[in-house]
Amino acid sequence: MGCDRAYVARMERVDGILIPAGTAWRGDAAARRVFDALLAGGYQAYFVGGCVRNALLKEPDSDIDLATDARPDEVTLAAKEAG
């Protein structure tokens, strides 16, 4: 299965991370701080779910979901450290 060029064309690299172009959720300061804290802690982190779908459709977000390989207590610590 090949990569859809139209999808790739709508992606952009921000701080070394490939994200959908023109996405509103990347401007959510709290989500970005937690995301950055997880990456800084050596964990994998991904924006997932409806926020990605809505970003691609240029729709507003109702919530932001992150997926990570960090354990729940590590996510809590990262979120507290992120403010």
C-alpha positions in Angstrom: 0.0 0.0 0.0 1.5 3.3 -1.1 1.3 6.7 0.6 -1.4 9.1 -0.5 0.5 12.1 -2.0 -2.5 14.4 -1.3 -2.3 13.5 2.4 1.5 14.0 2.6 1.1 17.3 0.8 -1.1 18.5 3.7 1.5 17.7 6.3 4.1 20.1 7.7 7.1 19.7 10.0 6.9 21.8 13.2 9.8 21.5 15.7 10.9 18.3 13.9 7.4 16.7 14.2 5.3 15.9 11.2 1.7 17.2 11.8 -1.3 18.1 9.6 -0.8 21.5 8.0 -2.8 24.4 9.4 -3.9 22.5 12.5 -5.6 24.5 15.2 -4.8 22.0 18.0 -1.1 22.6 17.7 -1.8 26.0 19.1 -3.3 24.5 22.3 -0.6 25.5 24.7 -1.5 23.0 27.5 -1.6 20.0 25.1 1.6 21.1 23.4 3.3 21.5 26.8 2.3 18.0 27.9 3.3 16.6 24.4 6.7 18.3 24.6 7.2 17.1 28.2 6.6 13.5 27.2 9.0 13.8 24.3 11.6 15.4 26.5 11.2 12.5 29.0 12.1 10.1 26.2 8.6 8.8 25.6 6.8 8.5 22.3 3.7 10.8 22.0 1.2 11.3 19.2 -1.9 13.5 18.7 -4.6 11.0 17.9 -8.3 10.6 17.3 -10.8 13.4 16.6 -8.3 16.3 16.8 -6.3 14.8 13.9 -9.5 14.0 11.9 -10.8 17.5 12.5 -7.4 19.1 11.7 -7.4 17.3 8.3 -11.0 18.5 7.7 -10.2 22.0 9.0 -13.0 21.6 11.6 -12.8 22.9 15.2 -11.8 20.6 18.0 -13.9 19.6 21.0 -11.0 17.8 22.7 -7.4 16.7 22.2 -6.2 13.1 22.6 -2.6 12.0 23.0 -1.3 8.5 22.8 2.0 7.6 24.5 4.1 4.7 25.7 4.4 6.4 29.1 2.7 4.8 32.0 -0.3 6.7 33.6 1.8 7.8 36.5 4.5 9.1 34.2 2.0 11.0 32.1 0.6 12.6 35.3 4.2 13.6 36.4 4.9 15.0 32.9 1.7 17.0 32.9 2.4 18.4 36.4 5.9 19.4 35.3 4.5 21.0 32.1 2.2 23.2 34.2 
